[in-house]
Amino acid sequence: MRNVVILGMHRSGTSMVAEALASAGIYVGEPAELLTGQEDNPHGFWEREDVVTLDDAILAENGATWYRPPENTPVASPEQTEAITAIVDGMPSDRSWLIKDPRQVLTWPLWEEAFTDAVVLYVYRNPFAVAASLQRRNDYPLSFGFALWEYYNQSAMAALQDRDVICLSYETIAANAQGVMTDVLRQLGEMGVACERQLHPGVFDTSLGKSRVADRDLAVELLSPSQRDLALYCEALCSGDPLPSRPEMDQGLWPYLQDVASAFGTAGRCT
């Protein structure tokens, strides 16, 4: 029996996908163990509080946060490594489970060994919607949202290597949630994940996820060449189209993120 790890950038629909999988019988944790819903995510995040707390602590130990990512592979203390093992070992052995925290895109090298046989479900959302959502919620400039989007999705691409992976586009789900997620459940079942094969009606709230960039022309101009290329690559990955060459991460990306994030102080609110 296999398990699932959901990876994706913040504001990309990972909570929506986790809710659907939970409704199909995949264990996410007891209600008291999960983060509660908030105004920006009223249906909940489907994230274990101990996982989020641990990932935040690991990032902090490496001088980073979710919006100020580490330059290099993060390092965990022995206690943090033990905590990772304890969380995974504490999950049920008699049913399939999932773990989801967007921060794990950044801390993945520390969790990867504990998730040896897990199926990775990668959720992609276009940079305009992600940046607009971060702008509305956190008051981040669009260019900063694009830069975070690039860093997370580039890091996710590295995490997908040599894994059993299902790649999903938020936009595809939004267009046909029932059909797409039913197909995902079928694929997971064929990969050894114990779950129902049919999505429950009414799982998705179609009123959510409507982020739009007020000035899309300006937003297009703010996208860097590497971000445009990455969007094309990720969209092809999710659609099954022939893959273009995978773009490299812009070498100026991390210094830019550090510079802009330093102006926010503690304003980078995020669950």
C-alpha positions as CSV (number, residue, x, y, z in Angstrom):
1,M,0.0,0.0,0.0
2,R,1.4,3.3,-1.1
3,N,1.0,6.9,0.1
4,V,0.9,10.4,-1.5
5,V,2.9,13.6,-1.1
6,I,1.4,16.7,-2.7
7,L,3.9,19.3,-3.9
8,G,3.2,22.7,-5.3
9,M,3.6,26.4,-4.8
10,H,1.4,28.3,-2.3
11,R,-1.9,29.5,-3.8
12,S,-1.7,26.8,-6.5
13,G,-4.6,24.6,-5.5
14,T,-2.8,22.0,-3.4
15,S,-5.4,22.3,-0.6
16,M,-8.2,21.8,-3.2
17,V,-6.5,18.6,-4.4
18,A,-5.8,17.3,-0.9
19,E,-9.5,17.8,0.0
20,A,-10.6,15.8,-2.9
21,L,-8.2,12.9,-2.1
22,A,-9.3,13.0,1.6
23,S,-12.9,12.7,0.4
24,A,-11.9,9.6,-1.5
25,G,-10.6,7.9,1.7
26,I,-6.9,8.9,1.8
27,Y,-6.0,9.7,5.4
28,V,-4.7,13.2,6.1
29,G,-4.8,13.2,9.9
30,E,-7.3,13.7,12.7
31,P,-9.3,17.0,12.6
32,A,-7.4,18.3,15.7
33,E,-4.1,17.7,13.9
34,L,-4.9,19.9,10.9
35,L,-4.7,23.6,10.4
36,T,-8.0,25.3,10.5
37,G,-9.5,27.2,7.5
38,Q,-8.9,30.9,7.2
39,E,-10.5,33.7,5.2
40,D,-8.2,33.0,2.2
41,N,-8.8,29.3,2.4
42,P,-12.2,28.7,4.1
43,H,-12.4,25.0,3.4
44,G,-9.1,24.3,5.2
45,F,-5.5,23.6,4.2
46,W,-5.5,19.9,4.8
47,E,-2.1,20.3,6.3
48,R,-0.9,18.7,9.6
49,E,0.1,21.4,12.0
50,D,3.1,19.4,13.2
51,V,4.4,19.2,9.6
52,V,4.0,22.9,9.0
53,T,5.6,23.8,12.3
54,L,8.6,21.5,11.6
55,D,9.1,22.9,8.1
56,D,8.9,26.5,9.4
57,A,11.5,25.6,12.1
58,I,13.8,24.0,9.5
59,L,13.6,27.0,7.3
60,A,14.2,29.3,10.2
61,E,17.3,27.3,11.3
62,N,18.6,27.9,7.7
63,G,17.9,31.7,7.9
64,A,14.9,31.3,5.6
65,T,11.1,31.5,5.5
66,W,8.4,30.3,3.0
67,Y,8.7,33.7,1.2
68,R,12.5,34.0,1.7
69,P,13.7,30.6,0.5
70,P,17.2,29.2,1.4
71,E,19.9,29.7,-1.2
72,N,21.2,26.1,-0.8
73,T,19.8,22.8,0.3
74,P,18.6,23.2,3.9
75,V,20.2,21.4,6.8
76,A,18.2,19.8,9.6
77,S,19.3,19.3,13.2
78,P,19.4,15.7,14.6
79,E,16.2,16.6,16.5
80,Q,14.5,17.8,13.3
81,T,15.5,14.7,11.4
82,E,14.1,12.5,14.2
83,A,10.9,14.6,14.0
84,I,10.5,13.9,10.3
85,T,10.9,10.2,10.9
86,A,8.5,10.3,13.8
87,I,5.8,12.0,11.8
88,V,6.0,9.6,8.9
89,D,6.3,6.5,11.2
90,G,3.2,7.8,13.1
91,M,1.0,7.7,10.1
92,P,-1.3,4.7,9.8
93,S,0.0,1.5,8.3
94,D,-3.4,0.0,7.4
95,R,-4.5,2.7,5.0
96,S,-3.0,5.1,2.5
97,W,-2.2,8.6,3.7
98,L,-1.1,11.9,2.3
99,I,1.1,14.7,3.5
100,K,0.9,18.2,2.1
101,D,2.7,21.4,2.9
102,P,3.9,23.8,0.1
103,R,7.0,24.4,2.2
104,Q,8.1,20.9,1.5
105,V,9.0,22.1,-2.0
106,L,11.9,23.9,-0.1
107,T,12.6,21.2,2.5
108,W,12.1,18.2,0.2
109,P,15.8,16.9,0.4
110,L,15.2,16.4,4.1
111,W,11.9,14.5,3.7
112,E,12.7,12.6,0.5
113,E,14.2,9.6,2.2
114,A,11.2,9.2,4.5
115,F,8.9,9.3,1.5
116,T,10.7,6.6,-0.4
117,D,7.7,4.8,-1.8
118,A,5.2,7.7,-2.0
119,V,3.6,8.8,-5.2
120,V,4.3,12.6,-5.7
121,L,1.3,14.6,-6.9
122,Y,2.6,17.9,-8.3
123,V,0.0,20.7,-8.7
124,Y,0.9,23.6,-11.0
125,R,-0.9,26.9,-11.4
126,N,0.0,29.6,-13.9
127,P,2.1,32.5,-12.6
128,F,-0.5,35.2,-13.2
129,A,-3.0,33.6,-10.9
130,V,-0.5,32.8,-8.2
131,A,1.0,36.3,-8.2
132,A,-2.4,37.9,-8.1
133,S,-3.5,35.8,-5.2
134,L,-0.3,36.7,-3.2
135,Q,-0.8,40.3,-4.1
136,R,-4.4,40.3,-2.8
137,R,-3.6,38.3,0.4
138,N,-0.1,39.5,1.3
139,D,0.1,42.8,-0.7
140,Y,3.2,41.5,-2.5
141,P,4.3,43.1,-5.8
142,L,3.5,41.0,-8.8
143,S,7.1,40.8,-9.7
144,F,7.9,39.3,-6.3
145,G,5.0,36.8,-6.7
146,F,6.4,35.7,-10.0
147,A,9.9,35.3,-8.5
148,L,8.5,33.1,-5.7
149,W,6.5,31.1,-8.2
150,E,9.6,30.5,-10.3
151,Y,11.8,29.5,-7.3
152,Y,9.1,27.0,-6.0
153,N,8.3,25.5,-9.3
154,Q,12.0,25.1,-10.2
155,S,12.6,23.4,-6.9
156,A,9.6,21.2,-7.5
157,M,11.0,20.1,-10.8
158,A,14.1,18.9,-9.0
159,A,12.0,17.0,-6.5
160,L,10.1,15.1,-9.2
161,Q,13.2,13.4,-10.6
162,D,13.2,9.6,-10.3
163,R,9.8,9.5,-8.6
164,D,6.4,8.1,-9.6
165,V,4.6,11.4,-10.3
166,I,1.2,12.6,-11.4
167,C,1.3,16.2,-12.7
168,L,-1.8,18.3,-12.5
169,S,-2.7,21.8,-13.8
170,Y,-5.0,23.9,-11.6
171,E,-6.6,25.3,-14.7
172,T,-7.4,21.8,-16.1
173,I,-9.0,20.9,-12.8
174,A,-11.1,24.1,-12.7
175,A,-12.4,23.3,-16.2
176,N,-13.4,19.7,-15.4
177,A,-12.9,18.9,-11.7
178,Q,-15.0,15.7,-11.7
179,G,-13.4,14.2,-14.8
180,V,-9.8,15.2,-14.0
181,M,-9.9,14.1,-10.3
182,T,-11.7,10.9,-11.1
183,D,-8.8,10.1,-13.5
184,V,-6.3,11.0,-10.8
185,L,-8.0,8.6,-8.4
186,R,-7.8,5.9,-11.0
187,Q,-4.1,6.5,-11.6
188,L,-3.4,6.5,-7.9
189,G,-5.2,3.2,-7.5
190,E,-3.2,1.6,-10.3
191,M,0.0,2.8,-8.5
192,G,-1.0,1.1,-5.3
193,V,-2.7,3.9,-3.3
194,A,-5.8,2.7,-1.5
195,C,-8.6,5.1,-2.4
196,E,-12.0,5.2,-3.9
197,R,-12.1,5.5,-7.7
198,Q,-14.8,8.1,-7.9
199,L,-14.7,11.8,-6.8
200,H,-17.6,12.7,-4.5
201,P,-20.0,15.3,-5.9
202,G,-19.7,18.7,-4.5
203,V,-16.1,18.4,-3.3
204,F,-15.0,21.5,-5.2
205,D,-16.2,25.0,-4.5
206,T,-16.3,26.7,-7.9
207,S,-16.6,30.2,-6.3
208,L,-13.0,29.9,-5.1
209,G,-9.8,30.4,-7.0
210,K,-10.8,33.3,-9.1
211,S,-7.6,35.4,-8.8
212,R,-7.1,37.7,-11.7
213,V,-4.4,40.2,-12.5
214,A,-5.9,43.7,-12.7
215,D,-3.5,44.7,-15.5
216,R,-2.5,41.6,-17.3
217,D,-0.5,43.5,-19.9
218,L,1.7,44.9,-17.2
219,A,2.0,41.4,-15.6
220,V,3.1,39.9,-18.9
221,E,5.9,42.5,-19.2
222,L,7.0,41.7,-15.6
223,L,7.6,38.0,-16.4
224,S,11.2,37.3,-17.1
225,P,12.3,35.1,-20.0
226,S,13.1,32.2,-17.5
227,Q,9.7,32.5,-16.0
228,R,8.0,32.4,-19.4
229,D,10.0,29.3,-20.4
230,L,9.3,27.6,-17.0
231,A,5.5,28.2,-17.5
232,L,5.7,26.6,-20.9
233,Y,7.6,23.6,-19.5
234,C,5.3,23.1,-16.6
235,E,2.2,23.3,-18.8
236,A,3.6,20.7,-21.2
237,L,4.5,18.5,-18.2
238,C,0.9,18.6,-17.0
239,S,-0.7,18.2,-20.4
240,G,1.5,15.4,-21.6
241,D,2.6,17.4,-24.6
242,P,6.3,17.0,-25.8
243,L,8.5,18.7,-23.3
244,P,10.7,21.6,-24.3
245,S,14.1,21.9,-22.8
246,R,13.8,22.5,-19.0
247,P,14.9,26.1,-18.3
248,E,17.5,26.8,-15.7
249,M,16.8,28.9,-12.7
250,D,17.7,32.6,-13.2
251,Q,20.9,33.2,-11.3
252,G,19.7,36.6,-10.1
253,L,16.5,35.1,-8.7
254,W,17.6,34.3,-5.2
255,P,19.3,37.6,-4.5
256,Y,16.2,39.4,-5.7
257,L,14.0,37.4,-3.4
258,Q,16.3,38.1,-0.5
259,D,16.3,41.8,-1.2
260,V,12.6,42.2,-1.6
261,A,11.7,39.8,1.3
262,S,13.9,41.8,3.7
263,A,11.5,44.8,3.3
264,F,8.6,42.7,4.5
265,G,9.8,41.8,8.0
266,T,7.1,39.7,9.6
267,A,4.5,40.7,7.0
268,G,4.9,37.5,5.0
269,R,1.8,35.9,6.6
270,C,1.0,32.4,5.5
271,T,-0.2,29.2,7.1
